[in-house]
Amino acid sequence: MTNNDRARLIFHGAVIMFVGLLCGYPAVVEQGDEAVRLWRGAHLELLLIGIWFLATAAVIPSLVLARREGVGLVWALLASGYGLMAALVLRAITGVRAIQPGGSLVNEIAFGGSAVGIVGALLAVLLTLTGARAALRASTVDSQRPRVGAVSGQ
């Protein structure tokens, strides 16, 4: 992973958190239980996604991933974050459920964003697990090597 990948995750995490903070305002001023619930959900979930980006950017140096896997992790997170952001904001604005495809165009777009977000999140988690597992294996192998200058048999 490059510093550019880390910077990209930090920047886009901050963008998603900013949108999440903006979604907090309608949660306070909207009337009606369902509208407040949708805006509050968008607010909290986008903040959580932004924090996930920042946390991943912090642990990337510890992961052992091939270049292709690292690029895949970054783009899976970006697709997940922006897909879910589109779906959550559309749901809050329009009130569509977006549980299944069909219905209005807005529902289709929100459902598509959710689908992209879920697939991206699963891929990102799997790649993070792969990198963490490889890092654990590498550290286990390193800890079992004899130290230079160590005296054995004492």
DSSP file (Angstrom, degrees, kcal/mol; ACC not computed):
  #  RESIDUE AA STRUCTURE BP1 BP2  ACC     N-H-->O    O-->H-N    N-H-->O    O-->H-N    TCO  KAPPA ALPHA  PHI   PSI    X-CA   Y-CA   Z-CA
    1    1 A M              0   0    0      0, 0.0     2,-0.2     0, 0.0    66,-0.0   0.000 360.0 360.0 360.0 143.9    0.0    0.0    0.0
    2    2 A T     >  -     0   0    0      1,-0.1     4,-1.8    68,-0.0     3,-0.2  -0.597 360.0-112.7-101.7 165.4    1.2    3.5   -0.7
    3    3 A N  H  > S+     0   0    0      1,-0.2     4,-2.8    -2,-0.2     5,-0.2   0.810 118.9  62.3 -63.5 -28.6    0.8    6.7    1.2
    4    4 A N  H  > S+     0   0    0      2,-0.2     4,-2.4     1,-0.2    -1,-0.2   0.891 101.8  50.1 -63.2 -39.9   -1.5    7.8   -1.6
    5    5 A D  H  > S+     0   0    0     -3,-0.2     4,-2.2     2,-0.2    -2,-0.2   0.920 112.2  47.3 -64.0 -43.4   -3.9    4.9   -0.8
    6    6 A R  H  X S+     0   0    0     -4,-1.8     4,-2.4     2,-0.2    -2,-0.2   0.925 112.4  48.9 -63.4 -44.2   -3.9    5.9    2.9
    7    7 A A  H  X S+     0   0    0     -4,-2.8     4,-2.9     1,-0.2    -2,-0.2   0.884 109.0  54.1 -62.9 -38.2   -4.4    9.6    2.0
    8    8 A R  H  X S+     0   0    0     -4,-2.4     4,-2.6     2,-0.2     5,-0.3   0.927 110.2  46.1 -61.8 -45.4   -7.3    8.6   -0.3
    9    9 A L  H  X S+     0   0    0     -4,-2.2     4,-2.3     2,-0.2    -2,-0.2   0.899 113.2  49.4 -65.3 -40.0   -9.0    6.6    2.5
   10   10 A I  H  X S+     0   0    0     -4,-2.4     4,-2.1     2,-0.2    -2,-0.2   0.938 113.4  46.5 -63.9 -46.2   -8.5    9.5    5.0
   11   11 A F  H  X S+     0   0    0     -4,-2.9     4,-2.1     1,-0.2    -2,-0.2   0.952 116.6  42.4 -61.3 -50.9   -9.9   12.1    2.5
   12   12 A H  H  X S+     0   0    0     -4,-2.6     4,-2.4     1,-0.2    -1,-0.2   0.828 111.6  55.7 -71.1 -30.1  -12.9   10.1    1.5
   13   13 A G  H  X S+     0   0    0     -4,-2.3     4,-2.3    -5,-0.3    -1,-0.2   0.906 108.8  48.1 -62.8 -40.8  -13.6    9.0    5.1
   14   14 A A  H  X S+     0   0    0     -4,-2.1     4,-2.3     2,-0.2    -2,-0.2   0.886 110.2  51.8 -66.6 -38.9  -13.6   12.6    6.1
   15   15 A V  H  X S+     0   0    0     -4,-2.1     4,-2.3     2,-0.2    -2,-0.2   0.938 111.7  46.4 -61.4 -46.8  -16.0   13.4    3.2
   16   16 A I  H  X S+     0   0    0     -4,-2.4     4,-2.2     1,-0.2    -2,-0.2   0.891 112.3  50.5 -65.6 -38.8  -18.4   10.7    4.2
   17   17 A M  H  X S+     0   0    0     -4,-2.3     4,-2.5     2,-0.2    -1,-0.2   0.886 108.4  53.3 -64.9 -37.2  -18.2   11.8    7.9
   18   18 A F  H  X S+     0   0    0     -4,-2.3     4,-2.2     2,-0.2    -2,-0.2   0.930 109.7  46.8 -62.8 -45.5  -19.0   15.4    6.8
   19   19 A V  H  X S+     0   0    0     -4,-2.3     4,-1.9     1,-0.2    -1,-0.2   0.899 111.2  53.6 -62.5 -39.2  -22.1   14.2    4.9
   20   20 A G  H  X S+     0   0    0     -4,-2.2     4,-0.6     1,-0.2    -2,-0.2   0.900 107.6  49.8 -61.2 -41.2  -23.0   12.2    8.0
   21   21 A L  H >X S+     0   0    0     -4,-2.5     3,-1.0     1,-0.2     4,-0.5   0.903 108.8  52.4 -64.0 -40.3  -22.7   15.2   10.2
   22   22 A L  H >< S+     0   0    0     -4,-2.2     3,-1.0     1,-0.3    -1,-0.2   0.851 103.0  59.0 -63.0 -33.7  -25.0   17.2    7.7
   23   23 A C  H 3X S+     0   0    0     -4,-1.9     4,-0.9     1,-0.2    20,-0.3   0.681  93.4  68.6 -69.6 -16.0  -27.5   14.4    8.0
   24   24 A G  H <X S+     0   0    0     -3,-1.0     4,-0.7    -4,-0.6    -1,-0.2   0.794  88.6  64.4 -71.2 -27.8  -27.7   15.0   11.7
   25   25 A Y  H XX S+     0   0    0     -3,-1.0     4,-1.8    -4,-0.5     3,-1.5   0.956 101.8  45.7 -64.4 -51.5  -29.4   18.4   11.2
   26   26 A P  H 3> S+     0   0    0      0, 0.0     4,-2.6     0, 0.0    -1,-0.2   0.823 104.1  65.4 -62.0 -26.7  -32.6   17.1    9.6
   27   27 A A  H 3< S+     0   0    0     -4,-0.9    -2,-0.2    12,-0.2    13,-0.1   0.774 108.6  40.3 -63.2 -23.9  -32.7   14.5   12.4
   28   28 A V  H << S+     0   0    0     -3,-1.5    -1,-0.2    -4,-0.7    -3,-0.1   0.836 123.7  34.9 -90.8 -38.0  -33.2   17.4   14.8
   29   29 A V  H  < S+     0   0    0     -4,-1.8    -2,-0.2     2,-0.1    -1,-0.1   0.658  92.4 100.3 -97.4 -16.6  -35.6   19.6   12.8
   30   30 A E     <  -     0   0    0     -4,-2.6     2,-0.4    -5,-0.2     6,-0.0  -0.322  63.7-136.2 -69.3 152.1  -37.8   17.1   11.0
   31   31 A Q        +     0   0    0      4,-0.0     4,-0.2     5,-0.0    -2,-0.1  -0.848  62.7  51.3-106.4 146.3  -41.2   16.2   12.2
   32   32 A G  S  > S-     0   0    0     -2,-0.4     4,-2.0     3,-0.1     5,-0.2   0.253  78.6-107.5 101.2 136.6  -42.5   12.6   12.4
   33   33 A D  H  > S+     0   0    0      1,-0.2     4,-2.3     2,-0.2     5,-0.1   0.893 115.1  49.1 -62.7 -43.3  -41.1    9.5   13.9
   34   34 A E  H  > S+     0   0    0      2,-0.2     4,-2.4     1,-0.2    -1,-0.2   0.915 111.5  48.4 -67.4 -43.2  -40.2    7.8   10.6
   35   35 A A  H  > S+     0   0    0     -4,-0.2     4,-2.3     1,-0.2     5,-0.2   0.920 113.4  47.5 -62.6 -43.7  -38.4   10.9    9.1
   36   36 A V  H  X S+     0   0    0     -4,-2.0     4,-2.7     1,-0.2     5,-0.2   0.907 111.3  51.6 -63.5 -41.9  -36.4   11.4   12.2
   37   37 A R  H  X S+     0   0    0     -4,-2.3     4,-2.3    -5,-0.2    -2,-0.2   0.908 110.9  47.5 -62.6 -42.8  -35.5    7.7   12.3
   38   38 A L  H  X S+     0   0    0     -4,-2.4     4,-2.3     2,-0.2    54,-0.2   0.916 115.0  44.8 -66.7 -43.5  -34.3    7.7    8.7
   39   39 A W  H  X S+     0   0    0     -4,-2.3     4,-2.6     2,-0.2   -12,-0.2   0.900 113.6  50.0 -67.5 -39.9  -32.2   10.9    9.1
   40   40 A R  H  X S+     0   0    0     -4,-2.7     4,-2.7    -5,-0.2     5,-0.3   0.903 110.8  50.6 -64.4 -40.2  -30.7    9.7   12.4
   41   41 A G  H  X S+     0   0    0     -4,-2.3     4,-2.7    -5,-0.2     5,-0.3   0.930 111.5  46.8 -62.4 -45.6  -29.8    6.3   10.8
   42   42 A A  H  X S+     0   0    0     -4,-2.3     4,-2.2    46,-0.2     5,-0.3   0.919 112.8  51.4 -61.4 -43.4  -28.1    8.1    7.9
   43   43 A H  H  X S+     0   0    0     -4,-2.6     4,-1.7   -20,-0.3    -2,-0.2   0.957 116.3  37.8 -57.8 -54.7  -26.3   10.4   10.3
   44   44 A L  H  X S+     0   0    0     -4,-2.7     4,-2.2     1,-0.2    -2,-0.2   0.903 116.6  50.1 -68.8 -42.8  -25.0    7.5   12.5
   45   45 A E  H  X S+     0   0    0     -4,-2.7     4,-2.3    -5,-0.3    -1,-0.2   0.885 110.7  49.1 -67.5 -38.2  -24.2    5.0    9.8
   46   46 A L  H  X S+     0   0    0     -4,-2.2     4,-2.3    -5,-0.3    -1,-0.2   0.876 110.3  51.2 -69.8 -35.6  -22.2    7.5    7.7
   47   47 A L  H  X S+     0   0    0     -4,-1.7     4,-2.2    -5,-0.3    -2,-0.2   0.923 111.1  49.2 -62.9 -42.1  -20.2    8.6   10.7
   48   48 A L  H  X S+     0   0    0     -4,-2.2     4,-2.2     2,-0.2    -2,-0.2   0.903 110.2  49.8 -63.7 -41.9  -19.5    4.9   11.3
   49   49 A I  H  X S+     0   0    0     -4,-2.3     4,-2.1     2,-0.2    -1,-0.2   0.916 110.3  50.8 -64.0 -42.7  -18.4    4.3    7.7
   50   50 A G  H  X S+     0   0    0     -4,-2.3     4,-2.1     1,-0.2    -2,-0.2   0.900 109.9  49.6 -61.1 -40.9  -16.1    7.3    7.8
   51   51 A I  H  X S+     0   0    0     -4,-2.2     4,-2.8     2,-0.2    -1,-0.2   0.882 107.2  55.7 -64.9 -37.8  -14.5    6.0   11.0
   52   52 A W  H  X S+     0   0    0     -4,-2.2     4,-2.6     2,-0.2    -2,-0.2   0.916 107.4  49.7 -59.3 -43.8  -14.1    2.6    9.3
   53   53 A F  H  X S+     0   0    0     -4,-2.1     4,-2.5     2,-0.2    -2,-0.2   0.937 112.5  46.6 -59.8 -47.2  -12.2    4.4    6.5
   54   54 A L  H  X S+     0   0    0     -4,-2.1     4,-1.6     1,-0.2    -2,-0.2   0.902 113.0  49.1 -64.3 -41.3   -9.9    6.2    9.0
   55   55 A A  H  X S+     0   0    0     -4,-2.8     4,-1.7     2,-0.2    -1,-0.2   0.907 111.4  49.3 -64.7 -41.4   -9.3    3.0   11.0
   56   56 A T  H  X S+     0   0    0     -4,-2.6     4,-1.6     1,-0.2    -2,-0.2   0.906 108.1  53.7 -65.2 -40.7   -8.4    1.1    7.9
   57   57 A A  H  < S+     0   0    0     -4,-2.5    -1,-0.2     1,-0.2    -2,-0.2   0.862 109.1  50.8 -60.9 -33.8   -6.0    3.8    6.8
   58   58 A A  H  < S+     0   0    0     -4,-1.6    -1,-0.2     1,-0.2    -2,-0.2   0.850 115.7  39.2 -72.5 -34.0   -4.3    3.5   10.2
   59   59 A V  H >X S+     0   0    0     -4,-1.7     3,-1.8     1,-0.2     4,-0.8   0.563  86.6  95.6 -95.4  -8.2   -3.9   -0.3   10.0
   60   60 A I  G >< S+     0   0    0     -4,-1.6     3,-1.3     1,-0.3    -1,-0.2   0.872  79.7  58.1 -51.7 -42.1   -3.0   -0.6    6.3
   61   61 A P  G 34 S+     0   0    0      0, 0.0    -1,-0.3     0, 0.0    -2,-0.1   0.776 104.6  53.3 -61.6 -22.1    0.8   -0.6    7.0
   62   62 A S  G <4 S+     0   0    0     -3,-1.8     2,-0.2    -4,-0.1    -2,-0.2   0.647  91.8  91.4 -85.5 -15.5    0.3   -3.7    9.3
   63   63 A L    <<  -     0   0    0     -3,-1.3     2,-0.8    -4,-0.8    69,-0.2  -0.541  68.9-142.2 -82.4 145.8   -1.5   -5.7    6.6
   64   64 A V        +     0   0    0     67,-1.9     2,-0.4    -2,-0.2    70,-0.2  -0.887  41.7 150.1-107.9 100.2    0.4   -8.1    4.3
   65   65 A L        -     0   0    0     -2,-0.8     2,-0.0    69,-0.1    63,-0.0  -0.969  48.1-113.9-131.6 144.9   -1.4   -7.8    1.0
   66   66 A A     >  -     0   0    0     -2,-0.4     4,-2.6     1,-0.1     5,-0.2  -0.358  42.6-103.7 -65.7 159.1   -0.2   -8.1   -2.6
   67   67 A R  H  > S+     0   0    0      1,-0.2     4,-2.4     2,-0.2     5,-0.2   0.901 123.1  50.5 -54.1 -44.4   -0.4   -4.8   -4.5
   68   68 A R  H  > S+     0   0    0      1,-0.2     4,-2.3     2,-0.2    -1,-0.2   0.898 110.6  48.8 -62.8 -41.2   -3.6   -5.9   -6.4
   69   69 A E  H  > S+     0   0    0      2,-0.2     4,-2.4     1,-0.2    -1,-0.2   0.890 110.2  51.8 -66.4 -39.1   -5.2   -6.9   -3.1
   70   70 A G  H  X S+     0   0    0     -4,-2.6     4,-2.1     2,-0.2    -2,-0.2   0.917 110.9  46.6 -63.2 -44.0   -4.3   -3.6   -1.5
   71   71 A V  H  X S+     0   0    0     -4,-2.4     4,-2.5    -5,-0.2     5,-0.2   0.901 111.6  52.9 -63.8 -40.4   -5.8   -1.7   -4.5
   72   72 A G  H  X S+     0   0    0     -4,-2.3     4,-2.4    -5,-0.2    -2,-0.2   0.888 106.9  52.3 -61.8 -39.3   -8.9   -3.9   -4.2
   73   73 A L  H  X S+     0   0    0     -4,-2.4     4,-2.2     2,-0.2    -2,-0.2   0.937 110.9  46.7 -62.0 -47.2   -9.3   -3.1   -0.6
   74   74 A V  H  X S+     0   0    0     -4,-2.1     4,-2.3     1,-0.2    -2,-0.2   0.939 116.4  43.2 -62.1 -47.7   -9.2    0.7   -1.2
   75   75 A W  H  X S+     0   0    0     -4,-2.5     4,-2.6     2,-0.2     5,-0.2   0.832 110.9  54.9 -71.7 -31.4  -11.6    0.6   -4.1
   76   76 A A  H  X S+     0   0    0     -4,-2.4     4,-2.4    -5,-0.2    -1,-0.2   0.914 110.4  47.2 -64.8 -41.3  -14.0   -1.9   -2.3
   77   77 A L  H  X S+     0   0    0     -4,-2.2     4,-3.2    -5,-0.2     5,-0.2   0.924 112.4  49.2 -64.3 -44.1  -14.1    0.6    0.6
   78   78 A L  H  X S+     0   0    0     -4,-2.3     4,-2.5     2,-0.2     5,-0.3   0.930 113.0  46.6 -62.4 -44.7  -14.7    3.5   -1.6
   79   79 A A  H  X S+     0   0    0     -4,-2.6     4,-2.3     1,-0.2     5,-0.3   0.919 115.0  47.7 -62.5 -42.8  -17.5    1.7   -3.5
   80   80 A S  H  X S+     0   0    0     -4,-2.4     4,-2.6    -5,-0.2     5,-0.3   0.945 113.1  47.2 -63.0 -49.1  -19.0    0.6   -0.2
   81   81 A G  H  X S+     0   0    0     -4,-3.2     4,-2.0     1,-0.2    -2,-0.2   0.929 118.1  38.9 -61.0 -48.4  -18.9    4.0    1.4
   82   82 A Y  H  X S+     0   0    0     -4,-2.5     4,-2.3    -5,-0.2    -1,-0.2   0.841 115.0  53.3 -76.2 -31.8  -20.3    6.0   -1.5
   83   83 A G  H  X S+     0   0    0     -4,-2.3     4,-2.2    -5,-0.3    -2,-0.2   0.946 114.1  42.0 -63.9 -47.5  -22.9    3.3   -2.4
   84   84 A L  H  X S+     0   0    0     -4,-2.6     4,-2.9    -5,-0.3     5,-0.2   0.864 112.0  55.4 -68.2 -35.0  -24.2    3.2    1.1
   85   85 A M  H  X S+     0   0    0     -4,-2.0     4,-2.4    -5,-0.3     5,-0.3   0.941 109.3  46.6 -62.4 -46.0  -24.1    7.0    1.4
   86   86 A A  H  X S+     0   0    0     -4,-2.3     4,-2.3     1,-0.2     5,-0.2   0.932 115.3  46.5 -60.3 -45.6  -26.2    7.4   -1.7
   87   87 A A  H  X S+     0   0    0     -4,-2.2     4,-2.5     2,-0.2    -2,-0.2   0.929 113.9  46.9 -64.1 -46.0  -28.7    4.8   -0.5
   88   88 A L  H  X S+     0   0    0     -4,-2.9     4,-2.2     2,-0.2   -46,-0.2   0.905 114.6  45.5 -65.7 -42.4  -29.0    6.2    3.0
   89   89 A V  H  X S+     0   0    0     -4,-2.4     4,-2.6    -5,-0.2     5,-0.2   0.918 113.8  49.4 -69.0 -41.8  -29.4    9.8    1.9
   90   90 A L  H  X S+     0   0    0     -4,-2.3     4,-2.7    -5,-0.3     5,-0.5   0.913 111.4  50.1 -61.7 -41.9  -32.0    8.9   -0.7
   91   91 A R  H  X S+     0   0    0     -4,-2.5     4,-2.6    -5,-0.2    -1,-0.2   0.926 112.3  46.9 -61.3 -44.2  -33.9    6.9    1.8
   92   92 A A  H  < S+     0   0    0     -4,-2.2    -2,-0.2   -54,-0.2    -1,-0.2   0.896 116.2  44.3 -66.6 -39.4  -33.9    9.7    4.3
   93   93 A I  H  < S+     0   0    0     -4,-2.6    -2,-0.2    -5,-0.1    -1,-0.2   0.930 130.4  21.1 -70.3 -45.3  -35.0   12.3    1.7
   94   94 A T  H  < S-     0   0    0     -4,-2.7    -3,-0.2    -5,-0.2    -2,-0.2   0.702  92.3-128.3-101.7 -22.7  -37.7   10.2    0.0
   95   95 A G     <  +     0   0    0     -4,-2.6    -4,-0.2    -5,-0.5    -3,-0.1   0.565  50.8 155.6  83.5   8.3  -38.6    7.6    2.6
   96   96 A V        -     0   0    0     -6,-0.4    -1,-0.2     1,-0.1    -2,-0.1  -0.344  41.7-142.1 -67.3 152.6  -38.2    4.7    0.1
   97   97 A R        -     0   0    0      3,-0.1    -1,-0.1    -2,-0.0    -6,-0.1   0.864  15.9-165.4 -84.8 -38.1  -37.5    1.3    1.7
   98   98 A A        +     0   0    0      2,-0.2    16,-0.1     4,-0.1    -2,-0.1   0.811  44.1 130.1  57.2  34.6  -35.0    0.1   -0.9
   99   99 A I  S    S+     0   0    0      1,-0.2    -1,-0.1     2,-0.0    -3,-0.0   0.784  74.6  14.9 -85.3 -30.2  -35.2   -3.5    0.4
  100  100 A Q  S    S-     0   0    0      2,-0.1    -1,-0.2     7,-0.0    -2,-0.2  -0.970  88.7 -96.7-141.5 155.4  -35.9   -5.0   -3.0
  101  101 A P  S    S+     0   0    0      0, 0.0     2,-0.2     0, 0.0     7,-0.1  -0.289  79.3  59.1 -68.8 159.7  -35.5   -3.8   -6.6
  102  102 A G        +     0   0    0      2,-0.2     2,-0.3     1,-0.1    -2,-0.1  -0.450  61.8  72.5 112.1 174.2  -38.6   -2.4   -8.4
  103  103 A G  S    S+     0   0    0     -2,-0.2    -1,-0.1     4,-0.1     2,-0.0  -0.629  92.6   8.6  83.6-139.1  -41.0    0.4   -7.9
  104  104 A S  S  > S-     0   0    0     -2,-0.3     4,-2.0     1,-0.1    -2,-0.2  -0.230  72.7-111.7 -77.3 165.3  -39.9    3.9   -8.5
  105  105 A L  H  > S+     0   0    0      1,-0.2     4,-2.5     2,-0.2     5,-0.2   0.871 119.3  55.5 -62.0 -38.2  -36.6    5.0  -10.0
  106  106 A V  H  > S+     0   0    0      1,-0.2     4,-2.7     2,-0.2    -1,-0.2   0.906 106.9  49.8 -63.0 -41.1  -35.5    6.4   -6.6
  107  107 A N  H  > S+     0   0    0      2,-0.2     4,-2.8     1,-0.2    -1,-0.2   0.904 110.1  51.2 -63.4 -41.1  -36.1    3.0   -5.0
  108  108 A E  H  X S+     0   0    0     -4,-2.0     4,-2.6     2,-0.2    -2,-0.2   0.919 112.2  46.0 -61.5 -44.3  -34.0    1.4   -7.8
  109  109 A I  H  X S+     0   0    0     -4,-2.5     4,-2.5     2,-0.2    -2,-0.2   0.926 114.4  47.3 -65.8 -44.9  -31.1    3.8   -7.3
  110  110 A A  H  X S+     0   0    0     -4,-2.7     4,-2.2     2,-0.2    -2,-0.2   0.900 113.1  48.8 -64.4 -40.4  -31.3    3.4   -3.5
  111  111 A F  H  X S+     0   0    0     -4,-2.8     4,-2.6     2,-0.2    -2,-0.2   0.917 111.3  50.3 -64.9 -42.4  -31.4   -0.4   -3.8
  112  112 A G  H  X S+     0   0    0     -4,-2.6     4,-2.6     2,-0.2     5,-0.2   0.907 110.1  50.0 -61.5 -42.3  -28.5   -0.3   -6.2
  113  113 A G  H  X S+     0   0    0     -4,-2.5     4,-2.5     1,-0.2    -1,-0.2   0.904 111.5  48.6 -62.7 -41.4  -26.5    1.8   -3.8
  114  114 A S  H  X S+     0   0    0     -4,-2.2     4,-2.6     2,-0.2    -2,-0.2   0.918 111.5  49.6 -63.2 -43.2  -27.2   -0.6   -1.0
  115  115 A A  H  X S+     0   0    0     -4,-2.6     4,-2.4     2,-0.2     5,-0.2   0.929 113.1  45.6 -63.1 -46.1  -26.2   -3.6   -3.1
  116  116 A V  H  X S+     0   0    0     -4,-2.6     4,-2.7     1,-0.2     5,-0.2   0.914 113.7  51.2 -62.1 -42.6  -22.9   -2.0   -4.1
  117  117 A G  H  X S+     0   0    0     -4,-2.5     4,-2.1    -5,-0.2    -2,-0.2   0.895 111.6  45.8 -62.5 -41.6  -22.3   -0.9   -0.5
  118  118 A I  H  X S+     0   0    0     -4,-2.6     4,-2.5     2,-0.2    -2,-0.2   0.931 114.7  46.2 -69.6 -45.7  -22.9   -4.4    0.9
  119  119 A V  H  X S+     0   0    0     -4,-2.4     4,-2.4     1,-0.2    -2,-0.2   0.921 114.4  48.9 -63.4 -43.2  -20.8   -6.2   -1.7
  120  120 A G  H  X S+     0   0    0     -4,-2.7     4,-2.6    -5,-0.2    -1,-0.2   0.897 110.9  50.4 -62.2 -40.9  -18.0   -3.6   -1.3
  121  121 A A  H  X S+     0   0    0     -4,-2.1     4,-2.5    -5,-0.2     5,-0.2   0.919 110.8  48.7 -65.0 -43.5  -18.1   -4.0    2.5
  122  122 A L  H  X S+     0   0    0     -4,-2.5     4,-2.5     2,-0.2    -2,-0.2   0.926 113.2  47.2 -61.9 -44.1  -17.9   -7.8    2.3
  123  123 A L  H  X S+     0   0    0     -4,-2.4     4,-2.5     1,-0.2     5,-0.2   0.916 111.9  50.6 -63.8 -42.7  -15.0   -7.6   -0.1
  124  124 A A  H  X S+     0   0    0     -4,-2.6     4,-2.2     2,-0.2    -2,-0.2   0.904 111.5  47.6 -63.0 -41.5  -13.2   -5.0    2.1
  125  125 A V  H  X S+     0   0    0     -4,-2.5     4,-2.6     2,-0.2    -1,-0.2   0.922 112.1  49.8 -65.9 -43.1  -13.7   -7.1    5.2
  126  126 A L  H  X S+     0   0    0     -4,-2.5     4,-2.3     1,-0.2    -2,-0.2   0.905 112.3  47.2 -63.0 -40.8  -12.4  -10.3    3.5
  127  127 A L  H  X S+     0   0    0     -4,-2.5     4,-2.5     2,-0.2    -1,-0.2   0.874 111.4  51.2 -68.7 -36.3   -9.4   -8.5    2.1
  128  128 A T  H  X S+     0   0    0     -4,-2.2     4,-2.4    -5,-0.2    -2,-0.2   0.923 111.1  48.1 -64.6 -43.4   -8.6   -7.0    5.6
  129  129 A L  H  X S+     0   0    0     -4,-2.6     4,-2.6     2,-0.2    -2,-0.2   0.899 111.1  51.4 -62.2 -41.0   -8.9  -10.5    7.1
  130  130 A T  H  X S+     0   0    0     -4,-2.3     4,-2.3     1,-0.2    -2,-0.2   0.933 112.4  45.3 -61.7 -46.9   -6.6  -11.9    4.4
  131  131 A G  H  X S+     0   0    0     -4,-2.5   -67,-1.9     1,-0.2     4,-1.9   0.872 114.0  48.7 -65.8 -37.7   -4.0   -9.2    5.1
  132  132 A A  H  X S+     0   0    0     -4,-2.4     4,-2.3     2,-0.2    -2,-0.2   0.894 111.2  50.0 -69.6 -39.6   -4.2   -9.6    8.8
  133  133 A R  H  X S+     0   0    0     -4,-2.6     4,-2.4     2,-0.2    -2,-0.2   0.920 111.2  48.7 -64.3 -43.4   -3.9  -13.4    8.6
  134  134 A A  H  X S+     0   0    0     -4,-2.3     4,-2.3   -70,-0.2    -1,-0.2   0.881 111.0  51.2 -64.0 -37.1   -0.8  -13.1    6.3
  135  135 A A  H  X S+     0   0    0     -4,-1.9     4,-2.3     2,-0.2    -2,-0.2   0.897 109.5  50.1 -66.5 -40.1    0.7  -10.6    8.8
  136  136 A L  H  X S+     0   0    0     -4,-2.3     4,-2.1     2,-0.2    -2,-0.2   0.919 111.4  48.3 -62.9 -43.9    0.1  -13.0   11.7
  137  137 A R  H  X S+     0   0    0     -4,-2.4     4,-2.3     1,-0.2    -2,-0.2   0.912 111.5  50.0 -63.2 -42.1    1.7  -15.8    9.8
  138  138 A A  H  X S+     0   0    0     -4,-2.3     4,-2.2     1,-0.2    -1,-0.2   0.892 111.4  48.3 -64.8 -39.2    4.7  -13.6    8.9
  139  139 A S  H  X S+     0   0    0     -4,-2.3     4,-2.0     2,-0.2    -1,-0.2   0.846 110.2  52.1 -71.3 -31.5    5.2  -12.5   12.5
  140  140 A T  H  X S+     0   0    0     -4,-2.1     4,-1.0     2,-0.2    -2,-0.2   0.912 110.7  47.6 -67.5 -42.5    4.9  -16.1   13.7
  141  141 A V  H  X S+     0   0    0     -4,-2.3     4,-0.6     1,-0.2     3,-0.5   0.914 112.5  49.8 -64.1 -43.1    7.6  -17.2   11.3
  142  142 A D  H >< S+     0   0    0     -4,-2.2     3,-0.7     1,-0.2    -1,-0.2   0.875 108.7  52.1 -63.6 -37.9    9.8  -14.3   12.3
  143  143 A S  H 3< S+     0   0    0     -4,-2.0    -1,-0.2     1,-0.2    -2,-0.2   0.718 107.0  53.8 -73.8 -18.8    9.5  -15.0   16.0
  144  144 A Q  H 3< S+     0   0    0     -4,-1.0    -1,-0.2    -3,-0.5    -2,-0.2   0.570  86.2 100.1 -91.0  -9.5   10.5  -18.7   15.4
  145  145 A R  S << S-     0   0    0     -3,-0.7     2,-0.1    -4,-0.6    -3,-0.0  -0.514  85.0-105.4 -74.0 142.9   13.8  -17.8   13.7
  146  146 A P        -     0   0    0      0, 0.0     2,-0.2     0, 0.0    -1,-0.1  -0.446  37.9-114.1 -66.9 141.7   16.9  -18.0   15.8
  147  147 A R    >   -     0   0    0     -2,-0.1     3,-1.8     1,-0.1     2,-0.3  -0.506  31.3-104.7 -75.7 143.1   18.2  -14.6   16.8
  148  148 A V  T 3  S+     0   0    0      1,-0.3     3,-0.1    -2,-0.2    -1,-0.1  -0.525 108.3  14.0 -67.5 128.8   21.6  -13.5   15.4
  149  149 A G  T 3  S+     0   0    0      1,-0.3    -1,-0.3    -2,-0.3     2,-0.2   0.447  93.4 139.6  84.9   0.5   24.2  -13.8   18.1
  150  150 A A    <   -     0   0    0     -3,-1.8     2,-0.6     1,-0.0    -1,-0.3  -0.546  48.8-135.8 -77.7 142.9   21.8  -15.9   20.4
  151  151 A V        -     0   0    0     -2,-0.2     3,-0.5    -3,-0.1     2,-0.2  -0.876  19.9-151.7-100.1 122.9   23.4  -18.7   22.3
  152  152 A S        +     0   0    0     -2,-0.6     0, 0.0     1,-0.2     0, 0.0  -0.545  68.0  39.2 -92.1 159.9   21.4  -21.9   22.2
  153  153 A G              0   0    0     -2,-0.2    -1,-0.2     1,-0.0    -2,-0.0   0.568 360.0 360.0  86.0  10.6   21.4  -24.6   24.8
  154  154 A Q              0   0    0     -3,-0.5    -2,-0.1     0, 0.0    -1,-0.0   0.475 360.0 360.0 -94.1 360.0   21.5  -22.4   27.9
